[in-house]
Amino acid sequence: MTNMKKCPSCGRYTLKDYCPECDSKTVNAHPPSYSPQDRYGKYRRKEKFGSS
């Protein structure tokens, strides 16, 4: 089973590793699953919202 991926450049959804429109690398379209024992959540929030 393959996961849906999204191109960060043009916003197109695809199942391929590279976008067929602009040939840039695609990323996973789904967020990571939530877990109360998430060891790396602090670092993801810091990356997303800045170091405040």
C-alpha distance matrix in Angstrom:
0.0 3.8 6.7 9.9 12.7 16.4 19.3 22.1 24.7 24.4 22.0 19.7 16.1 13.7 10.2 12.4 14.0 17.4 18.7 19.9 23.0 24.5 22.6 22.2 19.4 16.9 16.1 13.6 14.8 14.5 17.3 17.2 17.6 21.4 23.1 26.9 26.8 25.2 27.1 26.2 26.6 30.1 29.2 26.5 29.1 31.7 29.7 28.9 32.3 34.6 36.8 39.1
3.8 0.0 3.8 6.7 9.0 12.8 15.5 18.4 20.9 20.7 18.5 16.3 12.8 10.3 6.8 8.9 10.5 13.8 15.1 16.6 19.5 20.8 19.0 18.5 15.7 13.1 12.6 10.4 11.7 12.2 15.3 15.6 16.8 20.6 22.8 26.6 26.5 24.4 26.2 24.8 25.0 28.4 27.2 24.3 26.9 29.4 27.0 26.2 29.7 31.9 34.3 36.6
6.7 3.8 0.0 3.8 6.3 9.9 13.1 15.6 18.5 18.4 15.8 14.1 10.5 8.9 6.5 9.1 10.2 13.2 14.1 16.1 18.5 19.6 18.2 17.1 14.4 11.2 10.0 7.2 8.1 8.5 11.7 12.6 14.1 17.8 20.3 24.1 24.3 22.0 24.0 22.3 22.2 25.5 24.4 21.3 23.7 26.2 23.9 22.8 26.2 28.6 31.1 33.3
9.9 6.7 3.8 0.0 3.8 6.9 10.3 13.0 15.7 15.1 12.3 10.5 6.9 6.1 5.2 8.3 9.9 12.0 11.8 13.9 15.8 17.1 16.3 15.3 13.1 9.6 8.8 6.6 6.0 7.7 11.4 13.3 15.2 18.7 21.7 25.3 26.0 23.4 25.4 23.4 22.8 25.9 24.7 21.3 23.3 25.8 23.4 21.8 25.1 27.6 30.5 32.5
12.7 9.0 6.3 3.8 0.0 3.8 6.9 9.5 12.3 12.2 9.8 8.5 5.7 5.3 5.6 7.1 7.6 9.2 9.1 11.8 13.4 14.0 13.3 11.8 9.6 5.9 5.4 4.6 4.9 8.0 11.2 13.3 16.0 19.3 22.3 25.8 26.2 23.2 24.8 22.3 21.8 24.6 22.9 19.6 21.7 23.8 21.0 19.6 23.0 25.2 28.1 30.4
16.4 12.8 9.9 6.9 3.8 0.0 3.8 6.2 8.9 8.7 6.1 5.7 4.4 6.2 8.3 9.1 9.2 9.3 8.1 11.1 11.6 11.9 12.0 10.2 8.9 5.4 5.5 6.3 5.3 9.1 11.8 14.6 17.5 20.4 23.6 26.8 27.5 24.3 25.8 22.9 22.1 24.5 22.7 19.2 20.9 22.8 19.8 18.0 21.3 23.4 26.6 28.8
19.3 15.5 13.1 10.3 6.9 3.8 0.0 3.8 5.5 5.8 5.0 5.4 6.4 7.8 10.3 9.8 9.2 7.8 6.1 9.4 9.2 8.6 9.0 7.0 6.8 4.5 6.3 8.8 8.7 12.4 14.6 17.3 20.5 23.3 26.4 29.4 29.9 26.5 27.5 24.4 23.7 25.6 23.5 20.1 21.8 23.2 19.8 18.3 21.5 23.2 26.5 28.9
22.1 18.4 15.6 13.0 9.5 6.2 3.8 0.0 3.8 6.0 5.5 8.0 9.5 11.5 13.8 13.3 12.0 10.7 9.3 12.7 11.7 10.2 11.0 8.1 8.0 6.6 7.1 9.9 9.6 13.0 14.2 16.9 20.4 22.6 25.7 28.4 28.9 25.4 26.1 22.8 21.9 23.4 21.1 17.9 19.2 20.3 16.8 15.3 18.3 19.8 23.1 25.5
24.7 20.9 18.5 15.7 12.3 8.9 5.5 3.8 0.0 3.8 5.9 8.3 11.0 12.8 15.5 14.5 13.4 11.0 9.0 11.7 9.8 7.7 9.4 7.2 8.9 8.7 10.4 13.4 13.1 16.6 17.9 20.7 24.2 26.4 29.5 32.1 32.6 29.1 29.7 26.2 25.4 26.6 24.2 21.1 22.3 23.0 19.5 18.0 20.6 21.9 25.2 27.6
24.4 20.7 18.4 15.1 12.2 8.7 5.8 6.0 3.8 0.0 3.8 5.6 9.2 11.4 14.8 14.3 14.2 11.7 8.6 10.4 7.9 7.2 10.0 9.0 10.9 10.0 12.0 14.3 13.3 16.9 18.8 21.9 25.1 27.5 30.8 33.6 34.4 30.9 32.0 28.6 27.5 29.0 26.9 23.6 24.6 25.6 22.3 20.4 22.9 24.5 28.0 30.1
22.0 18.5 15.8 12.3 9.8 6.1 5.0 5.5 5.9 3.8 0.0 3.8 6.6 9.7 13.1 13.5 13.8 12.2 9.4 11.6 10.0 10.2 12.2 10.8 11.5 9.4 10.4 11.9 10.1 13.6 15.6 19.0 21.9 24.3 27.7 30.6 31.6 28.3 29.7 26.6 25.2 27.0 25.2 21.7 22.6 24.1 21.1 18.8 21.4 23.5 27.1 28.9
19.7 16.3 14.1 10.5 8.5 5.7 5.4 8.0 8.3 5.6 3.8 0.0 3.8 6.6 10.3 11.0 12.1 10.7 7.5 8.9 8.0 9.4 11.1 10.8 11.4 9.1 10.8 11.9 10.3 13.9 16.7 19.9 22.6 25.3 28.7 31.9 32.8 29.7 31.2 28.3 27.2 29.3 27.6 24.0 25.2 27.0 23.9 21.8 24.6 26.8 30.3 32.2
16.1 12.8 10.5 6.9 5.7 4.4 6.4 9.5 11.0 9.2 6.6 3.8 0.0 3.8 7.2 9.0 10.7 10.5 8.2 9.8 10.3 12.0 12.6 12.2 11.7 8.6 9.6 9.7 8.0 11.4 14.7 17.6 20.0 23.0 26.4 29.7 30.7 27.7 29.5 26.9 25.8 28.4 26.9 23.3 24.7 26.9 24.0 22.0 25.0 27.4 30.7 32.7
13.7 10.3 8.9 6.1 5.3 6.2 7.8 11.5 12.8 11.4 9.7 6.6 3.8 0.0 3.8 5.5 8.2 8.4 7.0 8.1 10.0 12.0 11.6 11.8 10.9 8.1 9.8 9.9 9.5 12.6 16.1 18.4 20.8 24.2 27.2 30.8 31.3 28.5 30.1 27.6 27.1 29.8 28.1 24.7 26.6 28.7 25.7 24.1 27.4 29.6 32.7 34.9
10.2 6.8 6.5 5.2 5.6 8.3 10.3 13.8 15.5 14.8 13.1 10.3 7.2 3.8 0.0 3.8 6.9 8.7 8.9 10.0 12.8 14.5 13.2 13.2 11.5 8.9 10.1 9.6 10.1 12.6 16.1 17.7 19.9 23.5 26.2 29.9 30.2 27.5 29.1 26.9 26.7 29.7 28.0 24.8 27.1 29.2 26.3 25.1 28.6 30.7 33.6 35.9
12.4 8.9 9.1 8.3 7.1 9.1 9.8 13.3 14.5 14.3 13.5 11.0 9.0 5.5 3.8 0.0 3.8 5.5 6.7 8.0 11.3 12.4 10.3 10.6 9.0 7.5 9.8 10.5 12.0 14.8 17.9 19.3 21.9 25.5 28.0 31.6 31.5 28.6 29.8 27.4 27.6 30.3 28.2 25.2 27.8 29.4 26.3 25.5 29.0 30.7 33.5 36.2
14.0 10.5 10.2 9.9 7.6 9.2 9.2 12.0 13.4 14.2 13.8 12.1 10.7 8.2 6.9 3.8 0.0 3.8 6.8 9.2 12.1 12.0 9.3 8.6 6.0 5.5 7.8 9.5 11.9 14.7 17.2 18.3 21.3 24.7 27.0 30.5 30.1 27.0 27.7 25.1 25.6 28.1 25.7 22.9 25.7 27.1 23.8 23.4 27.1 28.4 31.0 33.9
17.4 13.8 13.2 12.0 9.2 9.3 7.8 10.7 11.0 11.7 12.2 10.7 10.5 8.4 8.7 5.5 3.8 0.0 3.8 6.4 8.8 8.3 5.5 5.5 4.5 5.4 9.0 11.5 13.3 16.7 19.1 20.7 23.9 27.1 29.7 33.0 32.7 29.5 30.0 27.2 27.5 29.7 27.1 24.3 26.8 27.9 24.3 23.8 27.4 28.5 31.3 34.2
18.7 15.1 14.1 11.8 9.1 8.1 6.1 9.3 9.0 8.6 9.4 7.5 8.2 7.0 8.9 6.7 6.8 3.8 0.0 3.8 5.4 5.7 4.7 5.4 6.3 6.2 9.8 12.3 13.0 16.7 19.3 21.5 24.6 27.8 30.7 34.0 34.1 30.8 31.7 28.7 28.5 30.6 28.2 25.1 27.2 28.4 24.9 23.9 27.2 28.6 31.7 34.4
19.9 16.6 16.1 13.9 11.8 11.1 9.4 12.7 11.7 10.4 11.6 8.9 9.8 8.1 10.0 8.0 9.2 6.4 3.8 0.0 3.8 6.0 5.6 8.3 9.8 9.9 13.5 15.6 16.0 19.6 22.6 24.9 27.8 31.0 34.0 37.3 37.5 34.3 35.3 32.4 32.2 34.4 32.0 28.9 31.0 32.2 28.7 27.6 30.8 32.3 35.4 38.0
23.0 19.5 18.5 15.8 13.4 11.6 9.2 11.7 9.8 7.9 10.0 8.0 10.3 10.0 12.8 11.3 12.1 8.8 5.4 3.8 0.0 3.8 5.9 8.4 10.9 11.1 14.6 17.0 16.8 20.6 23.3 26.0 29.0 32.0 35.1 38.3 38.7 35.4 36.4 33.3 32.8 34.7 32.3 29.2 30.8 31.9 28.4 27.0 29.9 31.4 34.7 37.1
24.5 20.8 19.6 17.1 14.0 11.9 8.6 10.2 7.7 7.2 10.2 9.4 12.0 12.0 14.5 12.4 12.0 8.3 5.7 6.0 3.8 0.0 3.8 5.6 9.1 10.3 13.7 16.8 17.1 20.9 23.1 25.6 29.0 31.8 34.7 37.8 38.0 34.5 35.1 31.8 31.5 33.1 30.4 27.5 29.2 29.9 26.3 25.2 28.1 29.1 32.3 34.9
22.6 19.0 18.2 16.3 13.3 12.0 9.0 11.0 9.4 10.0 12.2 11.1 12.6 11.6 13.2 10.3 9.3 5.5 4.7 5.6 5.9 3.8 0.0 3.8 6.7 8.8 12.6 15.7 16.8 20.5 22.7 24.8 28.1 31.1 33.9 37.0 36.8 33.4 33.8 30.6 30.7 32.4 29.6 26.9 29.1 29.7 26.0 25.3 28.6 29.4 32.4 35.3
22.2 18.5 17.1 15.3 11.8 10.2 7.0 8.1 7.2 9.0 10.8 10.8 12.2 11.8 13.2 10.6 8.6 5.5 5.4 8.3 8.4 5.6 3.8 0.0 3.8 6.4 9.8 13.3 14.7 18.2 20.0 21.9 25.4 28.2 30.9 33.9 33.7 30.1 30.4 27.1 27.2 28.8 25.9 23.2 25.4 25.9 22.2 21.7 24.9 25.7 28.6 31.5
19.4 15.7 14.4 13.1 9.6 8.9 6.8 8.0 8.9 10.9 11.5 11.4 11.7 10.9 11.5 9.0 6.0 4.5 6.3 9.8 10.9 9.1 6.7 3.8 0.0 3.8 6.8 10.3 12.4 15.7 17.3 18.8 22.3 25.3 27.7 30.8 30.4 26.9 27.1 24.0 24.4 26.1 23.3 20.7 23.2 23.9 20.3 20.0 23.6 24.4 27.1 30.1
16.9 13.1 11.2 9.6 5.9 5.4 4.5 6.6 8.7 10.0 9.4 9.1 8.6 8.1 8.9 7.5 5.5 5.4 6.2 9.9 11.1 10.3 8.8 6.4 3.8 0.0 3.8 7.0 8.7 12.1 14.1 15.9 19.3 22.3 25.0 28.2 28.2 24.8 25.5 22.5 22.5 24.6 22.2 19.2 21.6 22.8 19.4 18.7 22.2 23.6 26.5 29.2
16.1 12.6 10.0 8.8 5.4 5.5 6.3 7.1 10.4 12.0 10.4 10.8 9.6 9.8 10.1 9.8 7.8 9.0 9.8 13.5 14.6 13.7 12.6 9.8 6.8 3.8 0.0 3.8 6.2 9.0 10.5 12.2 15.7 18.6 21.3 24.4 24.4 21.0 21.9 18.9 18.8 21.1 18.9 15.7 18.2 19.7 16.6 15.8 19.4 21.0 23.8 26.4
13.6 10.4 7.2 6.6 4.6 6.3 8.8 9.9 13.4 14.3 11.9 11.9 9.7 9.9 9.6 10.5 9.5 11.5 12.3 15.6 17.0 16.8 15.7 13.3 10.3 7.0 3.8 0.0 3.8 5.7 7.7 9.3 12.5 15.6 18.4 21.8 22.0 18.9 20.3 17.7 17.4 20.2 18.5 15.2 17.6 19.8 17.1 16.1 19.6 21.7 24.4 26.7
14.8 11.7 8.1 6.0 4.9 5.3 8.7 9.6 13.1 13.3 10.1 10.3 8.0 9.5 10.1 12.0 11.9 13.3 13.0 16.0 16.8 17.1 16.8 14.7 12.4 8.7 6.2 3.8 0.0 3.8 6.7 9.6 12.4 15.3 18.5 21.8 22.7 19.7 21.6 19.1 18.0 20.8 19.6 16.0 17.7 20.2 17.8 15.9 19.1 21.7 24.7 26.6
14.5 12.2 8.5 7.7 8.0 9.1 12.4 13.0 16.6 16.9 13.6 13.9 11.4 12.6 12.6 14.8 14.7 16.7 16.7 19.6 20.6 20.9 20.5 18.2 15.7 12.1 9.0 5.7 3.8 0.0 3.8 6.5 8.7 11.7 15.0 18.4 19.4 16.8 19.1 17.1 15.7 18.9 18.3 14.7 16.3 19.3 17.4 15.6 18.6 21.5 24.1 25.8
17.3 15.3 11.7 11.4 11.2 11.8 14.6 14.2 17.9 18.8 15.6 16.7 14.7 16.1 16.1 17.9 17.2 19.1 19.3 22.6 23.3 23.1 22.7 20.0 17.3 14.1 10.5 7.7 6.7 3.8 0.0 3.8 6.5 8.7 12.1 15.2 16.3 13.5 15.8 13.7 12.0 15.2 14.9 11.3 12.7 15.9 14.5 12.8 15.6 18.5 20.9 22.5
17.2 15.6 12.6 13.3 13.3 14.6 17.3 16.9 20.7 21.9 19.0 19.9 17.6 18.4 17.7 19.3 18.3 20.7 21.5 24.9 26.0 25.6 24.8 21.9 18.8 15.9 12.2 9.3 9.6 6.5 3.8 0.0 3.8 6.5 9.2 12.5 13.1 10.3 12.6 11.1 10.0 13.5 13.4 10.5 12.5 15.6 14.7 13.7 16.6 19.1 20.9 22.6
17.6 16.8 14.1 15.2 16.0 17.5 20.5 20.4 24.2 25.1 21.9 22.6 20.0 20.8 19.9 21.9 21.3 23.9 24.6 27.8 29.0 29.0 28.1 25.4 22.3 19.3 15.7 12.5 12.4 8.7 6.5 3.8 0.0 3.8 6.5 10.1 11.2 9.4 12.6 12.1 10.8 14.5 15.3 12.8 14.3 17.7 17.4 16.4 18.8 21.5 23.0 24.3
21.4 20.6 17.8 18.7 19.3 20.4 23.3 22.6 26.4 27.5 24.3 25.3 23.0 24.2 23.5 25.5 24.7 27.1 27.8 31.0 32.0 31.8 31.1 28.2 25.3 22.3 18.6 15.6 15.3 11.7 8.7 6.5 3.8 0.0 3.8 6.8 8.8 7.4 11.1 11.1 9.1 12.6 14.3 12.2 12.9 16.4 17.0 15.9 17.7 20.4 21.6 22.4
23.1 22.8 20.3 21.7 22.3 23.6 26.4 25.7 29.5 30.8 27.7 28.7 26.4 27.2 26.2 28.0 27.0 29.7 30.7 34.0 35.1 34.7 33.9 30.9 27.7 25.0 21.3 18.4 18.5 15.0 12.1 9.2 6.5 3.8 0.0 3.8 5.3 5.3 9.0 10.4 9.1 12.4 14.4 13.3 14.1 17.3 18.3 17.9 19.5 21.8 22.3 23.1
26.9 26.6 24.1 25.3 25.8 26.8 29.4 28.4 32.1 33.6 30.6 31.9 29.7 30.8 29.9 31.6 30.5 33.0 34.0 37.3 38.3 37.8 37.0 33.9 30.8 28.2 24.4 21.8 21.8 18.4 15.2 12.5 10.1 6.8 3.8 0.0 3.8 5.5 8.7 10.8 9.3 11.7 14.5 14.2 14.3 17.2 18.9 18.8 19.6 21.7 21.8 22.0
26.8 26.5 24.3 26.0 26.2 27.5 29.9 28.9 32.6 34.4 31.6 32.8 30.7 31.3 30.2 31.5 30.1 32.7 34.1 37.5 38.7 38.0 36.8 33.7 30.4 28.2 24.4 22.0 22.7 19.4 16.3 13.1 11.2 8.8 5.3 3.8 0.0 3.8 6.0 9.1 9.0 11.3 13.6 14.0 14.9 17.2 18.8 19.4 20.6 22.1 21.8 22.5
25.2 24.4 22.0 23.4 23.2 24.3 26.5 25.4 29.1 30.9 28.3 29.7 27.7 28.5 27.5 28.6 27.0 29.5 30.8 34.3 35.4 34.5 33.4 30.1 26.9 24.8 21.0 18.9 19.7 16.8 13.5 10.3 9.4 7.4 5.3 5.5 3.8 0.0 3.8 5.6 5.6 8.4 10.3 10.3 11.7 14.0 15.3 15.9 17.4 18.9 18.9 20.1
27.1 26.2 24.0 25.4 24.8 25.8 27.5 26.1 29.7 32.0 29.7 31.2 29.5 30.1 29.1 29.8 27.7 30.0 31.7 35.3 36.4 35.1 33.8 30.4 27.1 25.5 21.9 20.3 21.6 19.1 15.8 12.6 12.6 11.1 9.0 8.7 6.0 3.8 0.0 3.8 5.9 7.5 8.7 10.0 11.8 13.1 14.5 16.0 17.5 18.2 17.6 19.1
26.2 24.8 22.3 23.4 22.3 22.9 24.4 22.8 26.2 28.6 26.6 28.3 26.9 27.6 26.9 27.4 25.1 27.2 28.7 32.4 33.3 31.8 30.6 27.1 24.0 22.5 18.9 17.7 19.1 17.1 13.7 11.1 12.1 11.1 10.4 10.8 9.1 5.6 3.8 0.0 3.8 5.5 5.4 6.5 8.9 10.1 10.9 12.6 14.4 15.1 14.9 16.8
26.6 25.0 22.2 22.8 21.8 22.1 23.7 21.9 25.4 27.5 25.2 27.2 25.8 27.1 26.7 27.6 25.6 27.5 28.5 32.2 32.8 31.5 30.7 27.2 24.4 22.5 18.8 17.4 18.0 15.7 12.0 10.0 10.8 9.1 9.1 9.3 9.0 5.6 5.9 3.8 0.0 3.8 5.4 5.1 6.2 8.5 9.8 10.5 11.9 13.4 13.6 15.0
30.1 28.4 25.5 25.9 24.6 24.5 25.6 23.4 26.6 29.0 27.0 29.3 28.4 29.8 29.7 30.3 28.1 29.7 30.6 34.4 34.7 33.1 32.4 28.8 26.1 24.6 21.1 20.2 20.8 18.9 15.2 13.5 14.5 12.6 12.4 11.7 11.3 8.4 7.5 5.5 3.8 0.0 3.8 5.6 5.3 6.2 8.7 10.0 10.5 11.1 10.5 11.8
29.2 27.2 24.4 24.7 22.9 22.7 23.5 21.1 24.2 26.9 25.2 27.6 26.9 28.1 28.0 28.2 25.7 27.1 28.2 32.0 32.3 30.4 29.6 25.9 23.3 22.2 18.9 18.5 19.6 18.3 14.9 13.4 15.3 14.3 14.4 14.5 13.6 10.3 8.7 5.4 5.4 3.8 0.0 3.8 5.4 5.0 6.1 8.6 10.0 9.9 9.6 12.0
26.5 24.3 21.3 21.3 19.6 19.2 20.1 17.9 21.1 23.6 21.7 24.0 23.3 24.7 24.8 25.2 22.9 24.3 25.1 28.9 29.2 27.5 26.9 23.2 20.7 19.2 15.7 15.2 16.0 14.7 11.3 10.5 12.8 12.2 13.3 14.2 14.0 10.3 10.0 6.5 5.1 5.6 3.8 0.0 3.8 5.4 5.1 6.1 8.5 9.7 10.7 13.0
29.1 26.9 23.7 23.3 21.7 20.9 21.8 19.2 22.3 24.6 22.6 25.2 24.7 26.6 27.1 27.8 25.7 26.8 27.2 31.0 30.8 29.2 29.1 25.4 23.2 21.6 18.2 17.6 17.7 16.3 12.7 12.5 14.3 12.9 14.1 14.3 14.9 11.7 11.8 8.9 6.2 5.3 5.4 3.8 0.0 3.8 5.4 5.1 5.8 7.6 8.8 10.2
31.7 29.4 26.2 25.8 23.8 22.8 23.2 20.3 23.0 25.6 24.1 27.0 26.9 28.7 29.2 29.4 27.1 27.9 28.4 32.2 31.9 29.9 29.7 25.9 23.9 22.8 19.7 19.8 20.2 19.3 15.9 15.6 17.7 16.4 17.3 17.2 17.2 14.0 13.1 10.1 8.5 6.2 5.0 5.4 3.8 0.0 3.8 5.5 5.5 5.1 5.4 7.7
29.7 27.0 23.9 23.4 21.0 19.8 19.8 16.8 19.5 22.3 21.1 23.9 24.0 25.7 26.3 26.3 23.8 24.3 24.9 28.7 28.4 26.3 26.0 22.2 20.3 19.4 16.6 17.1 17.8 17.4 14.5 14.7 17.4 17.0 18.3 18.9 18.8 15.3 14.5 10.9 9.8 8.7 6.1 5.1 5.4 3.8 0.0 3.8 5.9 5.6 7.4 10.3
28.9 26.2 22.8 21.8 19.6 18.0 18.3 15.3 18.0 20.4 18.8 21.8 22.0 24.1 25.1 25.5 23.4 23.8 23.9 27.6 27.0 25.2 25.3 21.7 20.0 18.7 15.8 16.1 15.9 15.6 12.8 13.7 16.4 15.9 17.9 18.8 19.4 15.9 16.0 12.6 10.5 10.0 8.6 6.1 5.1 5.5 3.8 0.0 3.8 5.9 8.9 10.8
32.3 29.7 26.2 25.1 23.0 21.3 21.5 18.3 20.6 22.9 21.4 24.6 25.0 27.4 28.6 29.0 27.1 27.4 27.2 30.8 29.9 28.1 28.6 24.9 23.6 22.2 19.4 19.6 19.1 18.6 15.6 16.6 18.8 17.7 19.5 19.6 20.6 17.4 17.5 14.4 11.9 10.5 10.0 8.5 5.8 5.5 5.9 3.8 0.0 3.8 6.9 7.8
34.6 31.9 28.6 27.6 25.2 23.4 23.2 19.8 21.9 24.5 23.5 26.8 27.4 29.6 30.7 30.7 28.4 28.5 28.6 32.3 31.4 29.1 29.4 25.7 24.4 23.6 21.0 21.7 21.7 21.5 18.5 19.1 21.5 20.4 21.8 21.7 22.1 18.9 18.2 15.1 13.4 11.1 9.9 9.7 7.6 5.1 5.6 5.9 3.8 0.0 3.8 5.8
36.8 34.3 31.1 30.5 28.1 26.6 26.5 23.1 25.2 28.0 27.1 30.3 30.7 32.7 33.6 33.5 31.0 31.3 31.7 35.4 34.7 32.3 32.4 28.6 27.1 26.5 23.8 24.4 24.7 24.1 20.9 20.9 23.0 21.6 22.3 21.8 21.8 18.9 17.6 14.9 13.6 10.5 9.6 10.7 8.8 5.4 7.4 8.9 6.9 3.8 0.0 3.8
39.1 36.6 33.3 32.5 30.4 28.8 28.9 25.5 27.6 30.1 28.9 32.2 32.7 34.9 35.9 36.2 33.9 34.2 34.4 38.0 37.1 34.9 35.3 31.5 30.1 29.2 26.4 26.7 26.6 25.8 22.5 22.6 24.3 22.4 23.1 22.0 22.5 20.1 19.1 16.8 15.0 11.8 12.0 13.0 10.2 7.7 10.3 10.8 7.8 5.8 3.8 0.0
